[in-house]
Amino acid sequence: MGSGGEGCVFLALNENAYKFWAIKIVAKGRDGVELELWKHFSHPNLPEVIDVIETESEILIVMDYVEGRNVANILKETGKVKPRQAVIWGIQICRVLHYLHSQEPPVVYGDLKPDNMICRADKSLVLVDFGTVSPFVKESSYHGGHYGTKGYAAPEQYDGTCVVDTRADIYSLGVTLFQLVTGKLLLSGIGKEDWKLCPGYFGLKKIICKCMRFDRTQRFSGIESCERALQGILWWRKARFLFVAAAFIIIFSAGSQLQLEQGEFTKEQSYEEYLKEAKFNVYEEQKKNCQSAIFLNPVREEAYQQLIEIFLEDAILTEEEDIFLRKVLKEKSEGDTRSHEEALRTDEGAFLRVSYELGMAYWYYFEGDGGKSYAARWFLNIAEAAESIGNTEITGITQNQRKRAAVLAKIGSYYSRIRNRREDETENISYLTFWKDLMEIYDIQENDTDADKVNLLLWEEISAQIYYFADRFCQAGLEKAVLDKILLEIKDKVQINDNRPVSKEIEVLEKDILKNIELAIESVERIYNNFKKEGEKE
């Protein structure tokens, strides 16, 4: 899984319990007290150490394998995180560092940086050490000398003349927080422009600057002081929101007539506040904020769109998120007999725009079974509307999106029939028609700001379907040359984009497509050759 100056880390499987472990192997020479500390570490933001095994020349540290996404990779994809999320993560880091610093003797983590932080599915952080970092060290046991990672390590860690203590971790926390909110690794001084990247979080600037004082005596005296300061930011923003809400209640309670006149205004203001909070909150609170906004006004589309955006931040729509979406759509607001979905339908443009985003989310990002079948339901709303209104424009949906929705609705119906067909049932699908529909979406090329991603997703879809259904296309009489031509065309289109800078997400998509094409070409070659041989035998 990783290697560095301190050793290597392997992914292991406990076959009896069918549980994954991470095993770090380091050269022998550790202090016995330090090994005992490792064995007894127990904190929700640290991987559990299962065992420490000593051989003649090595030490094996067996730890829980932490599932999630490396924060450094998240930053590569997104550039930075929302300030509120950075504050929440900062508090979690403070708590785990406080646990380490409270050990007897105190333990310095020594190499805090996004590379050593794993974000779980619930958005909580785990501090890990998977081979590219120095291990936990006892306070006073290391007298500087190039210890830690340059850019993140405190000045005293490269001094070599003073004792490294727990305040080194406070410095690294400041650098890490700065990178989280600005997307920049601090290799020089902080500029005024950098703080424009996190408006409304002025207190965070002071905390980061204090953490990163060159003179460690001017930093926070302890990590618990830093945690209290970060908690204060959350408290102040929440208090400000409650103050605004209270002010509205007082103002609009002045008279019954005024209440009636201004009631809708208050409702809309609350709706907007929920959306603002959802932008900066932690994951679970973001969901609740969007849900509360929908309860206030289920006809407006913004909360639905924002909820979809939150769920797709990690490019995965989980089964739990699917359940939450369905629940929200089925719920009813107080005093309303309609479900939220029925209420949204009263604004046709809003309903169709949300339908398109839901269709794309389920088609391309759903991790469970049946995503494409469920996506077809949402795309069908647009296809049916297009038939009834003809060439009339739908605000926010392009002609290409309308065409794509109609074709994907048809293709989705194929998936439904394939999934629901019993093993003893004759397959009632025309794969030549299926191919014709695939070619319809292939001919739709986007030219807007999201063109690269949308086109790549479509090419990924087509290359994957050629791989999965090559035998069916062959049996249906589709010529091999037709499949080869499309695969090579897609390959050329993907490779044309190689020379320009792209995001990490686009880069991953391109690699997946090229892999799909490689597999599809092999599959087509093998299936058509076998079909030819069978024909010659007959």
C-alpha positions as CSV (number, residue, x, y, z in Angstrom):
1,M,0.0,0.0,0.0
2,G,2.9,2.4,0.5
3,S,6.6,2.6,1.4
4,G,9.0,5.2,2.7
5,G,12.1,5.7,4.8
6,E,10.4,4.1,7.9
7,G,9.3,0.9,6.1
8,C,6.5,-0.6,4.0
9,V,2.8,-1.1,4.6
10,F,0.9,-4.1,3.2
11,L,-2.8,-4.8,2.9
12,A,-3.6,-8.2,4.6
13,L,-6.7,-10.3,4.9
14,N,-7.7,-12.2,8.1
15,E,-9.3,-15.2,6.3
16,N,-11.1,-16.4,9.3
17,A,-12.9,-13.2,10.1
18,Y,-12.7,-11.9,6.5
19,K,-11.4,-8.6,7.7
20,F,-8.8,-6.4,6.1
21,W,-5.8,-5.3,8.1
22,A,-2.9,-2.9,7.3
23,I,0.5,-4.3,8.4
24,K,3.4,-1.9,8.7
25,I,6.9,-3.4,8.7
26,V,9.7,-1.3,10.1
27,A,13.3,-2.1,10.9
28,K,14.0,-3.1,14.5
29,G,15.4,-0.5,16.9
30,R,12.3,1.0,18.4
31,D,12.2,1.9,22.1
32,G,10.3,-0.7,24.1
33,V,8.1,1.9,25.8
34,E,7.1,3.3,22.4
35,L,6.0,-0.2,21.3
36,E,3.8,-0.5,24.4
37,L,2.3,2.8,23.6
38,W,1.4,1.7,20.1
39,K,-0.3,-1.4,21.4
40,H,-2.6,0.6,23.7
41,F,-3.6,3.4,21.4
42,S,-7.4,3.6,21.3
43,H,-9.2,6.6,19.8
44,P,-12.0,6.9,17.2
45,N,-9.8,9.0,14.9
46,L,-6.9,6.6,15.0
47,P,-6.7,3.1,13.4
48,E,-6.8,0.4,16.1
49,V,-3.5,-1.3,16.6
50,I,-4.3,-5.1,16.7
51,D,-0.9,-6.3,17.6
52,V,2.8,-5.5,17.5
53,I,5.0,-8.5,16.5
54,E,8.8,-8.5,16.8
55,T,11.1,-10.7,14.8
56,E,14.9,-10.8,14.8
57,S,15.2,-7.9,12.4
58,E,11.8,-6.3,12.0
59,I,8.7,-5.1,13.8
60,L,5.3,-5.7,12.3
61,I,2.5,-3.3,13.5
62,V,-0.9,-4.8,12.7
63,M,-3.6,-2.2,12.4
64,D,-7.2,-1.8,11.3
65,Y,-7.5,-1.0,7.6
66,V,-9.3,2.3,7.4
67,E,-11.7,2.5,4.4
68,G,-12.2,6.0,2.9
69,R,-10.6,8.6,0.8
70,N,-7.1,10.2,1.3
71,V,-7.6,13.9,2.0
72,A,-4.6,14.8,-0.2
73,N,-6.5,13.1,-3.1
74,I,-9.7,15.0,-2.3
75,L,-7.7,18.2,-2.5
76,K,-6.2,17.2,-5.9
77,E,-9.8,16.7,-7.2
78,T,-11.5,19.7,-5.6
79,G,-8.7,22.1,-5.0
80,K,-9.9,23.0,-1.5
81,V,-12.7,22.2,0.9
82,K,-15.4,24.4,2.3
83,P,-14.2,26.5,5.3
84,R,-16.7,24.9,7.6
85,Q,-15.6,21.4,6.7
86,A,-12.0,22.4,7.3
87,V,-13.0,23.7,10.8
88,I,-14.8,20.5,11.6
89,W,-11.8,18.4,10.5
90,G,-9.5,20.7,12.4
91,I,-11.5,20.0,15.6
92,Q,-11.3,16.3,15.0
93,I,-7.5,16.5,14.5
94,C,-7.2,18.6,17.7
95,R,-9.0,15.8,19.6
96,V,-6.8,13.0,18.4
97,L,-3.6,15.1,18.9
98,H,-4.9,15.9,22.5
99,Y,-5.2,12.2,23.1
100,L,-1.6,11.6,21.9
101,H,-0.2,14.6,23.7
102,S,-1.9,13.4,26.9
103,Q,-0.1,10.0,26.9
104,E,2.6,9.4,29.6
105,P,5.1,10.2,28.3
106,P,3.5,12.7,25.7
107,V,3.5,11.5,22.1
108,V,4.2,13.8,19.2
109,Y,2.7,12.7,15.9
110,G,5.4,14.6,14.0
111,D,4.1,14.5,10.4
112,L,0.6,15.9,10.2
113,K,-0.5,16.6,6.6
114,P,-3.4,15.7,4.3
115,D,-1.5,12.6,3.0
116,N,-1.9,11.1,6.4
117,M,-5.6,11.8,6.8
118,I,-8.3,9.4,5.7
119,C,-11.9,10.7,5.3
120,R,-14.4,8.0,6.0
121,A,-17.8,7.8,4.3
122,D,-19.4,9.7,7.2
123,K,-16.9,12.6,6.7
124,S,-15.0,11.9,9.9
125,L,-11.2,11.8,9.8
126,V,-8.7,9.1,10.8
127,L,-5.1,10.0,11.3
128,V,-3.0,7.2,9.8
129,D,0.7,6.4,9.2
130,F,0.9,4.1,6.2
131,G,4.6,4.0,5.5
132,T,5.4,7.4,4.0
133,V,5.7,9.2,7.4
134,S,7.7,9.0,10.5
135,P,6.1,7.1,13.4
136,F,4.8,8.6,16.6
137,V,7.8,9.7,18.8
138,K,8.1,10.4,22.4
139,E,8.5,14.0,23.4
140,S,12.2,14.8,24.1
141,S,13.4,11.8,22.2
142,Y,14.1,13.6,19.0
143,H,16.3,16.6,18.7
144,G,15.4,17.9,15.3
145,G,17.5,16.9,12.2
146,H,15.2,16.7,9.2
147,Y,12.2,15.1,10.9
148,G,8.8,15.3,9.2
149,T,7.8,16.6,5.8
150,K,9.2,19.8,4.4
151,G,6.5,22.5,4.1
152,Y,4.4,20.9,6.9
153,A,7.1,20.3,9.6
154,A,7.7,23.0,12.3
155,P,11.0,25.0,12.0
156,E,12.4,23.3,15.1
157,Q,12.0,19.9,13.4
158,Y,14.7,20.9,10.9
159,D,16.8,22.9,13.4
160,G,18.7,20.1,15.0
161,T,19.5,22.2,18.1
162,C,16.3,22.1,20.1
163,V,14.0,19.5,21.5
164,V,10.9,18.7,19.4
165,D,7.7,18.9,21.6
166,T,4.0,18.8,21.1
167,R,3.9,22.4,19.7
168,A,5.4,21.0,16.5
169,D,2.1,19.3,15.8
170,I,0.3,22.6,16.4
171,Y,2.4,24.2,13.7
172,S,1.6,21.4,11.2
173,L,-2.1,21.7,12.0
174,G,-1.9,25.4,11.0
175,V,-0.3,24.5,7.7
176,T,-2.8,21.8,7.0
177,L,-5.8,24.0,7.8
178,F,-4.4,26.7,5.5
179,Q,-4.0,24.2,2.7
180,L,-7.6,22.8,3.3
181,V,-9.2,26.3,2.9
182,T,-7.0,27.8,0.2
183,G,-5.8,24.8,-1.7
184,K,-2.3,26.1,-1.4
185,L,0.8,24.5,0.3
186,L,2.4,27.3,2.2
187,L,6.0,27.4,1.0
188,S,6.2,31.2,1.5
189,G,4.4,33.9,3.5
190,I,0.6,34.2,3.6
191,G,-0.7,36.9,1.2
192,K,-3.9,39.0,1.7
193,E,-5.4,37.4,-1.4
194,D,-5.3,34.0,0.2
195,W,-7.9,34.8,2.8
196,K,-10.4,35.9,0.2
197,L,-10.8,32.2,-0.5
198,C,-12.6,31.7,2.8
199,P,-14.9,34.7,3.3
200,G,-16.9,34.9,6.6
201,Y,-14.3,32.9,8.6
202,F,-12.1,35.7,9.8
203,G,-11.5,34.0,13.1
204,L,-10.0,31.0,11.2
205,K,-7.2,33.3,9.8
206,K,-6.1,34.3,13.3
207,I,-6.1,30.7,14.5
208,I,-4.0,29.5,11.5
209,C,-1.6,32.4,11.9
210,K,-1.1,31.7,15.6
211,C,-0.6,28.0,15.0
212,M,2.2,28.8,12.5
213,R,4.3,31.2,14.5
214,F,8.0,30.6,13.9
215,D,8.6,31.1,17.6
216,R,6.8,28.1,19.2
217,T,6.4,30.1,22.4
218,Q,4.0,32.3,20.6
219,R,1.8,29.4,19.3
220,F,-1.1,27.9,21.3
221,S,0.3,26.6,24.5
222,G,-1.6,23.3,24.0
223,I,-3.7,21.7,21.4
224,E,-6.8,21.9,23.6
225,S,-6.6,25.8,23.4
226,C,-6.6,25.5,19.6
227,E,-9.6,23.2,19.7
228,R,-11.5,25.7,21.8
229,A,-10.7,28.5,19.4
230,L,-12.0,26.4,16.4
231,Q,-15.1,25.5,18.4
232,G,-15.7,29.2,19.0
233,I,-15.9,29.8,15.2
234,L,-18.7,27.2,14.9
235,W,-20.5,28.6,18.0
236,W,-20.3,32.2,16.6
237,R,-21.7,31.3,13.2
238,K,-24.5,29.3,14.8
239,A,-25.2,32.1,17.3
240,R,-25.3,34.6,14.5
241,F,-27.8,32.5,12.6
242,L,-30.0,32.0,15.6
243,F,-29.8,35.8,16.3
244,V,-31.0,36.5,12.8
245,A,-33.8,34.0,13.1
246,A,-34.8,35.4,16.5
247,A,-34.8,38.9,15.1
248,F,-37.1,37.9,12.3
249,I,-39.5,36.3,14.8
250,I,-39.6,39.4,16.9
251,I,-40.0,41.8,14.0
252,F,-42.7,39.8,12.3
253,S,-44.6,39.1,15.4
254,A,-45.3,42.8,16.0
255,G,-48.8,42.5,14.6
256,S,-51.0,39.8,13.2
257,Q,-51.7,41.7,9.9
258,L,-48.0,42.3,9.4
259,Q,-47.3,38.6,10.1
260,L,-49.8,37.6,7.3
261,E,-48.2,40.1,4.9
262,Q,-44.7,39.2,5.7
263,G,-45.1,35.4,6.4
264,E,-44.0,34.3,3.0
265,F,-41.0,36.7,3.2
266,T,-39.9,35.1,6.4
267,K,-40.3,31.6,4.9
268,E,-38.2,32.5,1.9
269,Q,-35.5,34.0,4.1
270,S,-35.4,30.8,6.2
271,Y,-35.2,28.8,3.0
272,E,-32.2,30.8,1.9
273,E,-30.5,30.5,5.3
274,Y,-30.9,26.7,5.2
275,L,-29.2,26.7,1.8
276,K,-26.4,28.9,3.0
277,E,-25.8,26.6,6.0
278,A,-25.8,23.6,3.8
279,K,-22.9,25.0,1.8
280,F,-20.6,25.1,4.9
281,N,-21.9,22.4,7.2
282,V,-20.7,18.9,7.8
283,Y,-22.2,16.1,5.7
284,E,-25.0,15.0,8.0
285,E,-26.0,18.6,8.7
286,Q,-25.9,19.5,5.0
287,K,-28.5,16.8,4.4
288,K,-30.7,18.0,7.2
289,N,-30.4,21.7,6.0
290,C,-31.5,20.7,2.4
291,Q,-34.4,18.6,3.8
292,S,-35.6,21.5,6.0
293,A,-35.5,23.9,3.0
294,I,-37.6,21.4,1.0
295,F,-40.1,21.2,3.8
296,L,-40.4,25.0,3.8
297,N,-41.0,25.2,0.0
298,P,-41.1,21.9,-1.9
299,V,-41.9,23.7,-5.2
300,R,-38.5,25.4,-5.4
301,E,-35.8,23.4,-7.0
302,E,-32.6,24.8,-5.4
303,A,-32.6,22.6,-2.3
304,Y,-33.1,19.4,-4.4
305,Q,-30.2,20.5,-6.7
306,Q,-28.0,21.3,-3.8
307,L,-28.7,17.9,-2.1
308,I,-27.8,16.1,-5.4
309,E,-24.6,18.2,-5.6
310,I,-23.7,17.3,-2.0
311,F,-24.2,13.6,-2.6
312,L,-22.0,13.7,-5.7
313,E,-19.1,15.6,-4.2
314,D,-17.2,12.2,-3.9
315,A,-18.5,11.1,-7.4
316,I,-20.5,8.3,-5.8
317,L,-24.3,8.1,-5.1
318,T,-24.5,5.5,-2.2
319,E,-27.4,3.3,-1.4
320,E,-27.9,5.2,1.8
321,E,-28.1,8.5,-0.2
322,D,-30.6,6.9,-2.6
323,I,-32.8,5.9,0.4
324,F,-32.6,9.5,1.7
325,L,-33.5,11.0,-1.7
326,R,-36.5,8.7,-2.1
327,K,-37.6,9.5,1.5
328,V,-37.4,13.3,0.9
329,L,-39.4,13.0,-2.3
330,K,-42.1,11.0,-0.7
331,E,-42.4,13.2,2.4
332,K,-45.2,15.8,2.8
333,S,-44.8,19.3,4.2
334,E,-47.0,20.4,7.1
335,G,-50.5,21.2,5.9
336,D,-49.9,19.9,2.4
337,T,-51.5,16.7,1.1
338,R,-49.0,16.4,-1.8
339,S,-45.7,14.6,-1.6
340,H,-42.7,16.8,-2.2
341,E,-42.3,15.3,-5.7
342,E,-45.9,16.1,-6.5
343,A,-45.4,19.6,-5.3
344,L,-42.3,20.0,-7.4
345,R,-44.2,18.8,-10.5
346,T,-46.4,22.0,-10.3
347,D,-43.4,24.0,-11.7
348,E,-42.7,22.0,-14.9
349,G,-39.4,23.7,-15.6
350,A,-38.0,23.1,-12.1
351,F,-39.3,19.5,-12.1
352,L,-37.7,18.7,-15.4
353,R,-34.3,20.2,-14.5
354,V,-34.3,18.2,-11.2
355,S,-35.4,15.1,-13.2
356,Y,-32.4,15.5,-15.5
357,E,-29.9,15.8,-12.6
358,L,-31.4,12.9,-10.8
359,G,-31.3,10.8,-14.0
360,M,-27.6,11.6,-14.6
361,A,-26.8,10.9,-10.9
362,Y,-28.4,7.5,-10.9
363,W,-27.1,6.6,-14.4
364,Y,-23.5,7.4,-13.9
365,Y,-22.8,7.5,-10.1
366,F,-25.1,5.0,-8.3
367,E,-23.1,2.3,-6.5
368,G,-26.0,-0.2,-6.1
369,D,-28.0,-2.3,-8.6
370,G,-30.7,-0.9,-10.8
371,G,-29.3,2.6,-11.1
372,K,-29.9,2.8,-14.8
373,S,-33.4,1.5,-14.5
374,Y,-34.2,4.1,-11.9
375,A,-32.5,6.8,-13.9
376,A,-34.7,5.9,-16.9
377,R,-37.8,6.9,-14.8
378,W,-36.4,10.4,-14.4
379,F,-35.3,10.8,-18.0
380,L,-38.7,9.6,-19.1
381,N,-40.3,12.7,-17.5
382,I,-38.2,14.9,-19.9
383,A,-38.9,12.7,-22.9
384,E,-42.7,12.8,-22.3
385,A,-42.6,16.6,-21.8
386,A,-40.6,17.0,-25.0
387,E,-43.3,15.1,-26.9
388,S,-46.1,17.3,-25.5
389,I,-44.4,20.7,-25.9
390,G,-42.6,20.0,-29.2
391,N,-39.8,22.5,-29.9
392,T,-40.7,24.8,-27.0
393,E,-37.6,25.5,-25.0
394,I,-37.3,24.2,-21.4
395,T,-35.2,26.8,-19.4
396,G,-32.0,25.2,-18.2
397,I,-32.2,22.1,-20.4
398,T,-30.5,22.2,-23.8
399,Q,-31.7,20.4,-26.9
400,N,-28.9,17.9,-26.6
401,Q,-29.9,17.1,-23.0
402,R,-33.4,16.6,-24.1
403,K,-32.3,14.2,-26.9
404,R,-29.9,12.4,-24.5
405,A,-32.7,12.0,-21.9
406,A,-35.0,10.5,-24.5
407,V,-32.4,8.0,-25.7
408,L,-31.2,7.1,-22.2
409,A,-34.8,6.5,-21.1
410,K,-35.1,3.9,-23.9
411,I,-31.7,2.3,-23.1
412,G,-32.7,2.2,-19.4
413,S,-35.8,0.2,-20.4
414,Y,-33.5,-2.4,-21.9
415,Y,-31.6,-2.7,-18.6
416,S,-34.9,-3.1,-16.7
417,R,-35.9,-6.0,-19.0
418,I,-32.5,-7.6,-18.7
419,R,-32.5,-7.3,-14.9
420,N,-36.1,-8.5,-14.5
421,R,-35.9,-11.4,-17.0
422,R,-36.1,-14.8,-15.4
423,E,-33.4,-17.4,-16.3
424,D,-36.0,-19.6,-18.0
425,E,-37.5,-16.7,-20.0
426,T,-36.8,-16.0,-23.6
427,E,-34.9,-12.7,-24.1
428,N,-37.2,-10.2,-25.7
429,I,-34.7,-7.5,-26.6
430,S,-33.6,-6.4,-30.1
431,Y,-29.9,-5.8,-29.7
432,L,-29.7,-4.1,-33.1
433,T,-32.2,-1.5,-31.9
434,F,-30.2,-1.3,-28.6
435,W,-27.1,-0.5,-30.7
436,K,-29.0,2.1,-32.8
437,D,-30.0,3.8,-29.5
438,L,-26.4,3.7,-28.3
439,M,-25.3,5.4,-31.5
440,E,-27.9,8.1,-31.0
441,I,-26.2,9.2,-27.7
442,Y,-22.8,8.8,-29.4
443,D,-23.8,11.3,-32.0
444,I,-24.8,13.9,-29.4
445,Q,-21.8,16.0,-28.6
446,E,-21.8,18.7,-25.9
447,N,-20.1,22.0,-26.4
448,D,-20.9,23.8,-23.1
449,T,-18.6,24.2,-20.0
450,D,-19.3,20.6,-18.9
451,A,-18.7,19.2,-22.3
452,D,-15.5,17.2,-21.5
453,K,-17.1,15.4,-18.6
454,V,-20.5,14.7,-20.2
455,N,-18.9,13.4,-23.5
456,L,-16.4,11.2,-21.5
457,L,-19.2,9.7,-19.5
458,L,-21.1,8.8,-22.7
459,W,-18.0,7.3,-24.3
460,E,-17.4,5.3,-21.1
461,E,-20.9,4.0,-21.3
462,I,-20.7,3.0,-24.9
463,S,-17.3,1.3,-24.6
464,A,-18.6,-0.6,-21.5
465,Q,-21.7,-1.8,-23.3
466,I,-19.7,-3.1,-26.3
467,Y,-17.6,-5.1,-23.8
468,Y,-20.7,-6.5,-21.8
469,F,-22.9,-7.2,-24.8
470,A,-20.4,-8.1,-27.6
471,D,-21.8,-11.7,-27.8
472,R,-25.4,-10.4,-28.1
473,F,-24.4,-7.9,-30.8
474,C,-22.6,-10.7,-32.7
475,Q,-25.7,-13.0,-32.5
476,A,-27.9,-10.1,-33.7
477,G,-25.8,-9.8,-36.8
478,L,-23.9,-6.6,-36.1
479,E,-20.7,-6.6,-38.1
480,K,-17.4,-6.7,-36.2
481,A,-16.0,-3.8,-38.3
482,V,-18.8,-1.5,-36.9
483,L,-17.8,-2.2,-33.3
484,D,-14.1,-1.9,-34.0
485,K,-14.7,1.5,-35.8
486,I,-16.6,3.0,-32.9
487,L,-14.0,1.8,-30.3
488,L,-11.1,3.2,-32.3
489,E,-12.9,6.5,-32.8
490,I,-13.6,6.9,-29.1
491,K,-9.9,6.0,-28.3
492,D,-8.7,8.7,-30.8
493,K,-11.1,11.3,-29.2
494,V,-9.8,10.5,-25.7
495,Q,-6.1,10.7,-26.7
496,I,-6.6,14.0,-28.5
497,N,-7.3,15.5,-25.1
498,D,-4.0,14.2,-23.7
499,N,-1.9,17.4,-24.2
500,R,-4.1,19.8,-22.3
501,P,-4.4,20.2,-18.5
502,V,-7.4,18.4,-17.0
503,S,-8.8,17.8,-13.5
504,K,-8.1,14.6,-11.6
505,E,-11.7,13.4,-12.2
506,I,-11.4,13.8,-16.0
507,E,-8.0,12.1,-15.9
508,V,-9.5,9.0,-14.1
509,L,-12.4,8.9,-16.6
510,E,-10.0,8.9,-19.5
511,K,-8.0,6.1,-18.1
512,D,-11.2,4.1,-17.4
513,I,-12.3,4.6,-21.0
514,L,-9.0,3.5,-22.5
515,K,-9.1,0.4,-20.2
516,N,-12.7,-0.3,-21.3
517,I,-11.7,-0.1,-24.9
518,E,-8.8,-2.4,-24.4
519,L,-11.1,-5.0,-22.8
520,A,-13.8,-4.5,-25.4
521,I,-11.4,-4.9,-28.4
522,E,-10.2,-8.2,-26.9
523,S,-13.8,-9.4,-26.2
524,V,-15.0,-8.5,-29.7
525,E,-12.0,-10.2,-31.3
526,R,-12.5,-13.4,-29.3
527,I,-16.3,-13.6,-29.6
528,Y,-16.4,-13.0,-33.4
529,N,-13.5,-15.4,-34.0
530,N,-15.4,-18.1,-32.0
531,F,-18.6,-17.3,-33.9
532,K,-16.7,-17.7,-37.2
533,K,-15.2,-21.0,-36.1
534,E,-18.6,-22.4,-35.1
535,G,-20.0,-21.4,-38.4
536,E,-17.2,-23.1,-40.3
537,K,-17.8,-26.3,-38.3
538,E,-21.4,-26.3,-39.4
